[in-house]
Amino acid sequence: MWKTLQERRPPAHMPGPGFVHLHTHSEYSLLDGAARVEAPRSNPSAPTIFSEAARDGMSAIAVTDHGAMFGALRFYEAARKTGVKPIIGVEAYVAPGSRFDRTPGESEEKYYHLTLLAENEKGYRNLLRLVSLAHLEGFYHRPRMDKQLLAEHADGLICLSGCLSSEVGVLLVNGQHDRALAAAGETRDIFGAGNYFVEVQDHGLADQRRIIGEQIRIAGELGVPVVATNDLHYTRKEDAKPHDVLLCIQQQKLQSDPKRLRFDSEEFYLKTSEEMRRVFSELPDACDQTLVIAERVQLLPELERIVVEHRTEYRLPRFETPHGEALESYLRELVERGVEQRYGTPPPVEVLERIDTELAVIAKMGFAGYFLIVWDLIRFAREQGIRVGPGRGSAAGSVASYALRITDLDPLRYGLLFERFLNPDRVEMPDIDMDFDERRRDEVIRYATETYGSDRVAQIVTFQTIKGKQGIRDAARVLGFPPIVGDRLCKMYP
C-alpha cells in the first residue's frame, strides 16, 4: 500500500516545484520544540527556521506551537525580516467532549491535537480568543478548547485534521474508520469544506504509514483536499539527538529510561521542498496544497503596524474621574495636592516649575490616564494595608510620581531627570514598576479586574531560558552522569 521512504524516492536530481511547512514547533513549544525563531547573540550564524526556509527558497512558513501563541509576534517579525511570509497558527488541544469536563472521554483521551492556521486578521483574532479561552476555561492537563468553541470562532481559520494524536488519527490507529470519518465530517462542517484539509505525515513511523490510505479515503468521502506536513520540531536532521536530550529535561527522566516519551524517528526536521516532494512522491497534490494554503493566507494588518511600520496604538482602560472632569485636570489636582504634602505650603518655585513641565509633557503624550490608573492601584493597596514598594526604574525621576506617592524618592533632592522617564521626542509608553506584598498581590489584581474589566487586565508571561552552565548540568544529568561531572564541566565553562 504505502511504500517505504526509500522505495518511493525518485532519483536525487529531480527537483520539486516547491513546498511550505504548515506544521512547525518553535522553541516556544516549551521544552518540546527546538527550532529557533532567532539566532542567539552568542552564535548569530546558528540555523533558524527562517535561515533554513530562505536557503531553500520557501515562500512562506507557519508556526503551530503547542496550545499557545507565545512566539507569534517574534515569529512574524523574524519572517518579515527574511522575506518569508509568516503564517500564524497553533497546534490546538481539543477536548473529547466539553472543555469544562475534567474527566477523560470514553476513549480515555484527555485531549486531541488539531492544526489551526489564521488565514486573515479575523482568523488571527479568533485564534487569540480560542487559545485564551482554552487556558481560562478548558485547562485540564493542557489548555483545551472544544468543538462548540471552535464553531463560535471558526471564521478566518484554516483547519488541518492533525497528526497521529488528532481525533481522526487516534480513531484510525484503533481501526475505527467510521468514527474517524464522522469526526472529520463534523470538523469539516465547523470550518467549511473549503477550509478543512486532511493532514498526512510520514516520518517513517509504522502507524502513520498504516493509516495514510484511510486518511486519503476519508478525504475522498468528504470531498476535501489532502495536505502534506512534517511535524517539525527542530531545524536540521543532526538536531535530533540534542532534541531528545531536551525531551528528557522536560520529563526529568534519564535518556536510558525505556518508559519515557521519545520520538521514534529522526525525520522531524525542516526538510527541503525537494525532500518533502520525495517523501510524498505518490501524493504530489498534497504538497501542492501547501502552496495553495500559503497563497490564501494574508499578512496581518495589526502585526504589520507593529513589526513593519513600527507603529503602536496604546489602548488604555478608561479612568473614571469623580465628577467627569478631564483626565488632565484631575491629574493636576491630585499632583498639586500631593506636592503640598511632600514639600509643604507653599511649595518651592522650583517644584512648581517642575510639575508644570512634567504635566505638560504627560498631557501632550496622552498619558494622564495611565498615571491615574497607577495612582489608583497604589491608593487601593495602601488603603487595604497591602505593603507597597518605594518604586523602581526611571519613574523615580518624576516629581509627579513622587507627589502621587507612586514613588518615594525625591527626584529634585537627588538630581534625577524627568527626561529619562518621559521624553516627548521619544514616544514610548511609560514604564512604572510597582511592587506589592506577594502574599496579597492577588487582591490588587482582583481590584484592577473588577475596576477596569477582565478584558483590560492581563498577567504577562516571562520565560526562563536554559543558559550555558545550566544546560551542561541538565544534559549531564539526563545522560546518566553523576552531578560531579556536570559541576566539573561547568567550571571549565568561561
C-alpha positions as CSV (number, residue, x, y, z in Angstrom):
1,M,0.0,0.0,0.0
2,W,2.1,2.9,1.2
3,K,5.7,2.2,0.2
4,T,8.7,2.8,2.4
5,L,10.6,6.1,2.3
6,Q,13.4,4.6,0.3
7,E,11.2,2.7,-2.2
8,R,9.3,5.9,-3.0
9,R,12.2,8.2,-3.6
10,P,12.8,9.3,-7.2
11,P,16.3,10.0,-8.5
12,A,18.1,12.6,-6.3
13,H,18.4,15.1,-9.2
14,M,14.6,15.5,-9.7
15,P,13.7,19.0,-8.4
16,G,10.4,19.7,-6.7
17,P,8.2,22.7,-7.6
18,G,8.1,24.0,-4.0
19,F,6.6,23.3,-0.6
20,V,5.5,25.2,2.5
21,H,5.8,23.8,6.0
22,L,2.5,24.2,7.8
23,H,3.2,22.3,11.0
24,T,6.1,23.8,12.9
25,H,7.1,23.8,16.5
26,S,9.5,26.6,17.5
27,E,11.3,26.9,20.8
28,Y,8.1,28.4,22.2
29,S,6.7,24.9,22.3
30,L,8.4,24.8,25.6
31,L,11.0,22.0,26.2
32,D,9.5,20.3,23.2
33,G,10.3,22.4,20.1
34,A,13.9,23.1,19.4
35,A,13.6,25.1,16.1
36,R,14.9,28.6,16.8
37,V,13.0,31.7,15.7
38,E,16.1,33.9,16.1
39,A,19.7,33.0,16.3
40,P,21.3,33.8,19.8
41,R,23.6,36.7,20.1
42,S,26.4,34.4,21.1
43,N,26.0,32.5,17.9
44,P,24.4,34.7,15.2
45,S,25.2,32.1,12.5
46,A,23.1,29.4,14.2
47,P,20.4,27.9,11.9
48,T,16.9,29.2,12.4
49,I,13.6,28.3,11.0
50,F,13.9,31.2,8.6
51,S,17.5,30.9,7.6
52,E,16.7,27.3,6.5
53,A,13.4,28.2,4.8
54,A,15.0,31.1,3.0
55,R,18.0,28.9,1.9
56,D,15.6,26.5,0.3
57,G,13.6,29.3,-1.3
58,M,10.4,28.7,0.6
59,S,7.9,31.5,0.1
60,A,6.2,31.0,3.5
61,I,6.2,29.0,6.7
62,A,3.8,28.5,9.6
63,V,4.3,28.4,13.3
64,T,2.0,26.0,15.2
65,D,3.3,25.8,18.7
66,H,1.5,23.5,21.2
67,G,-1.6,25.2,22.7
68,A,-0.1,28.7,22.8
69,M,0.9,31.7,20.8
70,F,3.8,32.9,22.9
71,G,6.1,33.2,19.9
72,A,3.7,34.6,17.3
73,L,5.0,38.2,17.3
74,R,8.7,37.3,17.2
75,F,8.0,34.7,14.6
76,Y,6.1,37.2,12.5
77,E,8.9,39.8,12.9
78,A,11.7,37.4,12.0
79,A,9.8,36.1,9.0
80,R,9.2,39.6,7.6
81,K,12.9,40.4,8.0
82,T,13.9,37.4,5.9
83,G,11.3,37.9,3.3
84,V,9.3,34.8,4.1
85,K,5.6,35.1,4.5
86,P,4.6,34.3,8.2
87,I,1.6,32.0,8.8
88,I,0.4,32.2,12.4
89,G,-1.2,29.1,13.8
90,V,-1.4,26.8,16.7
91,E,-1.5,23.0,17.3
92,A,-4.6,23.1,19.5
93,Y,-5.6,20.7,22.2
94,V,-9.3,19.8,21.7
95,A,-11.3,18.2,24.5
96,P,-13.2,14.9,23.6
97,G,-16.4,16.4,25.0
98,S,-16.9,19.7,26.8
99,R,-13.9,21.9,27.6
100,F,-15.4,22.2,31.1
101,D,-15.4,18.5,31.6
102,R,-12.4,17.4,33.8
103,T,-12.7,13.7,33.2
104,P,-11.3,11.6,30.3
105,G,-13.6,10.7,27.4
106,E,-14.7,7.2,26.7
107,S,-11.6,6.6,24.7
108,E,-9.5,7.6,27.8
109,E,-8.1,10.6,25.7
110,K,-7.9,13.8,27.7
111,Y,-7.4,15.8,24.5
112,Y,-6.7,15.5,20.8
113,H,-4.5,17.6,18.6
114,L,-5.8,19.9,15.8
115,T,-3.8,22.2,13.5
116,L,-5.3,25.7,13.1
117,L,-3.9,28.5,10.8
118,A,-5.0,32.1,10.6
119,E,-5.9,33.0,7.0
120,N,-6.6,36.7,7.8
121,E,-6.9,39.3,10.5
122,K,-10.3,37.9,11.6
123,G,-8.8,34.4,11.9
124,Y,-5.9,35.7,13.9
125,R,-8.2,37.4,16.4
126,N,-10.3,34.2,16.6
127,L,-7.2,32.2,17.2
128,L,-6.2,34.5,20.1
129,R,-9.7,34.1,21.6
130,L,-9.6,30.3,21.2
131,V,-6.2,30.0,22.9
132,S,-7.1,32.4,25.7
133,L,-10.4,30.6,26.4
134,A,-8.6,27.2,26.3
135,H,-6.4,28.4,29.1
136,L,-9.1,30.2,31.1
137,E,-11.9,27.6,30.7
138,G,-10.6,24.4,29.4
139,F,-7.3,23.7,31.2
140,Y,-7.1,20.0,32.2
141,H,-3.5,18.7,31.8
142,R,-3.4,21.0,28.7
143,P,-5.2,24.2,27.6
144,R,-8.2,22.6,25.7
145,M,-10.9,24.1,23.5
146,D,-13.9,22.1,22.4
147,K,-16.0,21.9,19.2
148,Q,-18.5,24.4,20.5
149,L,-15.8,27.0,21.0
150,L,-14.3,26.1,17.6
151,A,-17.7,26.7,15.9
152,E,-18.1,30.1,17.6
153,H,-14.7,31.3,16.4
154,A,-14.1,29.4,13.1
155,D,-14.2,32.5,10.8
156,G,-11.0,33.2,9.1
157,L,-9.4,29.9,10.1
158,I,-8.0,27.1,8.1
159,C,-8.1,23.7,9.8
160,L,-5.8,20.7,9.1
161,S,-7.0,17.4,10.6
162,G,-3.8,17.0,12.7
163,C,-1.1,14.4,13.5
164,L,-1.4,10.9,14.9
165,S,-2.6,12.4,18.2
166,S,-5.6,14.1,16.4
167,E,-9.1,12.7,16.9
168,V,-9.0,11.3,13.3
169,G,-5.5,9.9,13.8
170,V,-6.3,8.1,17.1
171,L,-9.5,6.6,15.7
172,L,-7.8,5.3,12.6
173,V,-4.9,3.8,14.5
174,N,-7.6,2.0,16.6
175,G,-9.2,0.7,13.4
176,Q,-12.4,2.8,13.7
177,H,-12.8,4.2,10.2
178,D,-16.5,5.1,10.5
179,R,-15.9,7.1,13.7
180,A,-12.9,8.8,12.2
181,L,-15.0,9.7,9.1
182,A,-17.7,11.1,11.3
183,A,-15.2,13.1,13.4
184,A,-13.6,14.5,10.3
185,G,-17.0,15.4,8.8
186,E,-18.1,17.2,12.0
187,T,-14.9,19.3,11.9
188,R,-15.3,20.0,8.2
189,D,-18.8,21.3,8.8
190,I,-17.5,23.6,11.6
191,F,-14.9,25.3,9.3
192,G,-16.5,24.7,5.9
193,A,-15.4,22.3,3.2
194,G,-13.0,24.9,1.7
195,N,-11.2,25.5,5.0
196,Y,-10.7,21.9,6.1
197,F,-7.8,19.7,4.9
198,V,-7.0,16.1,5.8
199,E,-3.4,16.3,7.1
200,V,-1.0,13.4,6.2
201,Q,2.5,12.9,7.6
202,D,5.3,10.4,7.1
203,H,8.2,10.3,9.5
204,G,8.8,6.7,8.8
205,L,6.5,5.7,11.7
206,A,4.5,2.4,11.3
207,D,1.2,3.9,12.4
208,Q,1.5,6.8,10.0
209,R,2.1,4.5,7.1
210,R,-0.7,2.2,8.2
211,I,-3.4,4.8,8.2
212,I,-2.4,7.1,5.3
213,G,-4.5,5.1,2.9
214,E,-7.5,5.5,5.2
215,Q,-6.8,9.2,5.5
216,I,-6.9,9.6,1.7
217,R,-10.1,7.6,1.6
218,I,-11.7,9.9,4.2
219,A,-10.7,13.0,2.2
220,G,-12.3,11.5,-0.9
221,E,-15.5,10.6,1.0
222,L,-15.8,14.1,2.4
223,G,-14.7,15.9,-0.8
224,V,-11.8,17.8,0.9
225,P,-8.2,18.1,-0.1
226,V,-5.2,16.2,1.4
227,V,-2.3,18.3,2.6
228,A,1.2,17.0,3.5
229,T,3.1,18.3,6.5
230,N,6.2,17.4,8.5
231,D,5.8,17.6,12.3
232,L,8.8,19.9,12.5
233,H,10.4,20.1,16.0
234,Y,14.0,21.0,15.1
235,T,15.8,22.6,12.3
236,R,18.3,20.1,10.9
237,K,18.4,16.4,11.0
238,E,21.5,16.4,13.2
239,D,19.5,18.2,15.8
240,A,17.5,15.0,16.6
241,K,19.9,13.9,19.4
242,P,20.0,17.3,21.2
243,H,16.2,17.4,20.8
244,D,16.0,14.0,22.5
245,V,18.0,15.4,25.4
246,L,15.6,18.4,25.6
247,L,12.7,15.9,25.9
248,C,14.4,14.2,28.8
249,I,14.9,17.5,30.5
250,Q,11.2,18.3,30.1
251,Q,10.2,14.9,31.6
252,Q,13.0,14.9,34.2
253,K,14.0,11.4,33.1
254,L,17.2,9.7,32.1
255,Q,17.8,9.2,28.4
256,S,18.1,5.5,29.1
257,D,14.6,5.2,30.6
258,P,12.7,2.9,28.4
259,K,9.3,4.3,29.5
260,R,9.9,8.0,28.7
261,L,8.5,9.9,25.8
262,R,10.7,9.7,22.7
263,F,10.4,10.4,19.0
264,D,11.0,7.1,17.2
265,S,12.4,8.8,14.1
266,E,15.0,11.5,13.2
267,E,12.7,12.9,10.5
268,F,11.1,15.7,12.5
269,Y,13.3,18.4,11.0
270,L,12.8,21.3,8.5
271,K,13.0,19.3,5.3
272,T,13.7,21.0,2.0
273,S,11.0,21.2,-0.6
274,E,12.7,18.5,-2.6
275,E,12.9,16.2,0.4
276,M,9.1,16.6,1.1
277,R,8.3,16.0,-2.6
278,R,10.3,12.8,-2.4
279,V,8.6,11.6,0.7
280,F,5.2,12.3,-0.9
281,S,6.1,11.4,-4.4
282,E,2.9,9.5,-4.7
283,L,0.9,12.4,-3.5
284,P,2.1,15.5,-5.3
285,D,-1.2,17.2,-4.9
286,A,-0.8,17.0,-1.1
287,C,2.4,19.1,-1.5
288,D,0.7,21.4,-3.9
289,Q,-1.9,22.2,-1.3
290,T,0.7,23.7,1.0
291,L,1.4,26.3,-1.7
292,V,-2.4,26.9,-2.2
293,I,-2.9,27.5,1.5
294,A,0.2,29.7,1.8
295,E,-1.2,31.8,-1.1
296,R,-4.5,32.2,0.6
297,V,-3.0,33.4,3.9
298,Q,-2.9,37.2,4.1
299,L,-0.5,39.4,6.0
300,L,-2.0,40.6,9.3
301,P,-2.5,44.4,9.4
302,E,-2.2,44.6,13.2
303,L,1.2,42.9,13.2
304,E,2.3,44.8,10.2
305,R,1.8,48.0,12.0
306,I,3.9,46.8,14.9
307,V,6.6,44.9,13.1
308,V,7.0,46.7,9.7
309,E,5.7,50.2,10.3
310,H,6.8,50.3,13.9
311,R,3.5,52.0,14.9
312,T,2.0,51.0,18.2
313,E,-1.5,52.0,19.3
314,Y,-1.9,52.4,23.1
315,R,-5.3,51.4,24.3
316,L,-5.7,52.3,28.0
317,P,-8.7,51.4,30.1
318,R,-10.9,54.4,30.8
319,F,-10.2,56.0,34.2
320,E,-13.5,57.5,35.6
321,T,-12.9,60.9,37.3
322,P,-15.2,61.7,40.2
323,H,-17.2,64.4,38.5
324,G,-16.5,63.7,34.9
325,E,-13.8,66.3,34.6
326,A,-10.9,65.9,32.1
327,L,-8.2,63.4,33.0
328,E,-5.5,66.1,32.8
329,S,-7.4,68.4,35.2
330,Y,-8.0,65.7,37.7
331,L,-4.3,64.6,37.5
332,R,-3.2,68.1,38.1
333,E,-5.5,68.4,41.1
334,L,-4.0,65.2,42.6
335,V,-0.4,66.2,41.9
336,E,-0.8,69.7,43.4
337,R,-2.4,68.2,46.5
338,G,0.5,65.7,46.7
339,V,3.1,68.4,46.2
340,E,1.9,70.3,49.2
341,Q,2.0,67.1,51.3
342,R,5.5,66.3,50.1
343,Y,7.1,69.8,50.0
344,G,4.9,71.9,52.3
345,T,2.8,75.0,51.7
346,P,3.6,76.9,49.6
347,P,5.8,74.6,47.6
348,P,9.2,75.9,46.4
349,V,9.1,77.7,43.0
350,E,11.5,75.0,41.6
351,V,8.9,72.3,42.4
352,L,6.0,74.2,40.9
353,E,8.0,74.8,37.7
354,R,9.0,71.2,37.5
355,I,5.4,69.9,37.9
356,D,4.2,72.3,35.2
357,T,6.8,71.0,32.8
358,E,6.0,67.3,33.7
359,L,2.2,67.7,33.5
360,A,2.5,69.5,30.1
361,V,4.6,66.6,28.7
362,I,2.2,64.0,30.2
363,A,-0.8,65.7,28.7
364,K,0.9,66.2,25.3
365,M,1.8,62.5,25.1
366,G,-1.7,61.4,26.2
367,F,-0.6,59.6,29.4
368,A,-2.7,61.3,32.0
369,G,-5.0,58.3,32.2
370,Y,-2.0,56.0,32.7
371,F,-0.8,57.9,35.7
372,L,-4.2,58.0,37.2
373,I,-4.6,54.2,36.9
374,V,-1.2,53.6,38.5
375,W,-2.1,56.0,41.3
376,D,-5.5,54.3,41.8
377,L,-3.9,50.8,42.2
378,I,-1.4,52.1,44.7
379,R,-4.0,54.0,46.5
380,F,-6.2,50.9,46.8
381,A,-3.3,48.8,48.1
382,R,-2.4,51.3,50.8
383,E,-6.0,51.7,51.9
384,Q,-6.2,47.9,52.3
385,G,-3.0,47.8,54.3
386,I,-1.1,46.0,51.5
387,R,2.6,46.8,51.5
388,V,3.8,48.8,48.5
389,G,7.4,49.2,47.3
390,P,9.1,52.6,47.0
391,G,9.1,52.5,43.2
392,R,11.8,51.4,40.8
393,G,13.2,52.4,37.5
394,S,13.2,55.7,35.6
395,A,9.8,56.7,37.2
396,A,11.9,57.9,40.2
397,G,12.9,60.9,38.1
398,S,9.3,62.2,38.1
399,V,8.1,64.8,40.6
400,A,4.5,63.9,39.6
401,S,5.1,60.3,40.5
402,Y,6.6,61.4,43.8
403,A,3.7,63.7,44.5
404,L,1.2,60.9,43.7
405,R,3.1,58.6,46.1
406,I,3.8,56.2,43.2
407,T,7.5,56.6,44.2
408,D,9.0,57.5,47.5
409,L,12.3,59.1,46.3
410,D,12.5,62.9,45.8
411,P,13.9,63.4,42.3
412,L,14.9,67.0,43.0
413,R,17.0,66.1,46.0
414,Y,19.0,63.5,44.1
415,G,19.1,65.3,40.7
416,L,17.1,62.7,38.8
417,L,16.0,63.7,35.3
418,F,12.4,63.5,34.2
419,E,13.5,63.1,30.6
420,R,14.9,59.7,31.4
421,F,11.4,58.7,32.2
422,L,9.3,60.5,29.6
423,N,10.6,62.3,26.5
424,P,8.3,64.0,24.0
425,D,10.9,63.3,21.3
426,R,10.7,59.5,22.0
427,V,7.0,58.5,22.1
428,E,7.1,55.3,24.3
429,M,4.7,54.0,26.9
430,P,5.8,55.0,30.5
431,D,7.2,52.1,32.4
432,I,6.4,52.3,36.1
433,D,7.3,49.2,38.2
434,M,5.0,48.6,41.1
435,D,5.8,46.1,43.9
436,F,3.1,44.7,46.1
437,D,3.3,42.3,49.0
438,E,3.4,38.9,47.2
439,R,1.0,37.4,49.8
440,R,-1.7,39.9,48.8
441,R,-0.8,40.7,45.2
442,D,-3.9,38.8,44.0
443,E,-6.1,41.4,45.8
444,V,-4.6,44.1,43.7
445,I,-5.1,42.1,40.5
446,R,-8.7,41.4,41.5
447,Y,-9.4,45.1,42.1
448,A,-7.9,46.0,38.8
449,T,-10.0,43.4,37.0
450,E,-13.2,44.5,38.8
451,T,-12.5,48.2,38.2
452,Y,-11.2,48.2,34.6
453,G,-12.6,45.0,33.2
454,S,-11.3,41.5,32.7
455,D,-10.6,42.3,29.0
456,R,-8.3,45.1,30.0
457,V,-6.1,43.3,32.6
458,A,-3.6,40.6,31.8
459,Q,-0.7,38.9,33.5
460,I,2.4,38.9,31.3
461,V,4.4,35.7,30.9
462,T,8.1,35.7,31.4
463,F,10.4,33.0,30.1
464,Q,13.4,31.3,31.7
465,T,16.0,30.1,29.3
466,I,18.5,27.3,29.7
467,K,21.8,29.1,29.9
468,G,25.2,27.5,29.2
469,K,26.1,26.1,32.7
470,Q,22.5,25.1,33.4
471,G,22.4,23.3,30.0
472,I,25.6,21.5,30.8
473,R,24.3,20.3,34.2
474,D,20.9,19.3,32.7
475,A,22.5,17.4,29.8
476,A,24.9,15.6,32.1
477,R,22.1,14.6,34.4
478,V,19.8,13.1,31.7
479,L,22.7,11.3,30.1
480,G,23.3,9.5,33.4
481,F,26.4,11.2,34.6
482,P,26.8,11.9,38.3
483,P,26.4,15.5,39.4
484,I,30.1,16.0,40.0
485,V,30.7,15.5,36.3
486,G,28.3,18.4,35.4
487,D,29.9,20.6,38.1
488,R,33.4,19.9,36.8
489,L,32.4,20.7,33.2
490,C,30.7,23.9,34.4
491,K,34.0,25.1,36.0
492,M,35.7,24.7,32.6
493,Y,32.9,26.9,31.0
494,P,34.0,30.6,30.7
